[in-house]
Amino acid sequence: MSSLRQIVRHPEFRQGMQDMSSVAPGLGAWGMMTGVAMIKSGMSLFEAIAMTLLVYAGSSQLAAIPLIAAGAPVLVIWATGFCVNLRFVVFSAHMRPYLMHLPRRWRLLAGYVTADISYVMFTKRYHHPPLTDVERQSQLAYLLGGCTINWSSWQLASLLGIFLAHAVPAHWGLGFAGILALLGVSLSLASSPLRVVSAGVAGAAAVAAFALPFKLNIVVAIAAAVALCLLLEKTPPFRLGEGR
């Protein structure tokens, strides 16, 4: 197993940082908006800082903030955060062949720092799990390089939003900048008919089920897209891998 020093010095670590830097401004805008939202919802400085460092999930934080402000039961807040972040179960299942060779401490670190865009960037660059030690080191270096920029840009911007919450005008629309960053990266992955169809189905299902409580429309979108893809993946022209 490579040491952290070897990973940081690997060329793929720098490449991961470089690729992630292209979307860091959008992530930063979203993180700053989340930090502002936490303070303006009535959370204390300590609570907001602890949430951004420990939760590290913008959509889950934004879903939980109004529930915390309204004094909702803890179980309801946890259930909401779980449902909103259910997509990470899918991410984990996909990433398992890439990371199961690692010691537990590395898997825990990767699980904490890997977010939506770092996952997307990684799977876009590496279509298949590693077969050799050289490939394992390269993939881990790229993943951690991207995650370093992702985590840093989010946390720094979120902390900035927390400390400057009352000085940031609401009309800046910072949240929309983060959405645009996610959208741009997501569209770049629509490289096969199956992926285009799954993205369209997920989007339509999310909009159709928008009225569901606790952001359950996200769960519906994931379930609909996965179910349809399972039906179509063996059917031309939707065979998985075509269009790459």
Summary of the structure (lengths in Angstrom):
residues: 244
radius of gyration: 18.7
end to end distance: 31.3
largest distance: 54.9
contacts: 759
relative contact order: 0.16
helix: 77%
strand: 0%
